[in-house]
Amino acid sequence: MADTAWYYTRKKLWKLNKNVHVENMKGEIFDSEELFWDQENERVYSESYIVIKRGVTEIKGYGFESNQAMTDYRIFRPHDGKLPFDDRPRSDSLQMDADANTGRLPEGQMNRVMTDKQDQ
């Protein structure tokens, strides 16, 4: 969606202008003041400020390019954003393994390992 759209037939290029709002199949939302869709090269791009929203995550910046499905994209000059995090401690699988297994070899195993090493 945009306030204005132009199509350049020879270039197979769409230019969307003012209040550009696009949503991809993943539900990610792209808002900008200008967006180009190059149908021949199957890419979307902009030099303008862009905001990409994915749930509560927001990525903002200047300059953008993507595949035409808008699922593989990058911002050239990231500016700001919201990246939520959970500050609750996570269980550490390595620590859990260490707790379950003290890391010690069974009695007699260490001597065998050392003996095998010396025989080489």
C-alpha positions, 0 to 999 in steps of 0.5 A: 500500500502507498499513497502513490505508485508509478510503473515504468514499463520499459524498466519493469520497475514500480516506484511506491511513494509516501506512506509505503506499507508492505507486509510479507508472507511471514507477517513482517511489516515494512514501512517507508516513504519510498520503495522500488520493486524491480520486477526484472531483477526480482528485488525490492530496494530503497534509499529512504528511512525504513522500519521493519517490524516483526512482532515486538522487534523493530529494525530501523535504518536508511537504505534497504534491499531485499528479494522480491518476497521480502524475506531475505533483506538487509538495511545498509545503515542501521539506525535504531531498533527494539530488540526485546530480550528475556532477562530470566536466567536460562538453564545451562545445558552444559552445566546440567550435564556437568552436574549430572556427570562430575566429569571424572573417569571411573576408577582405573580408567585414568590409568588405562588412558595414561598407559595407552598414551605411553605405549604409542 
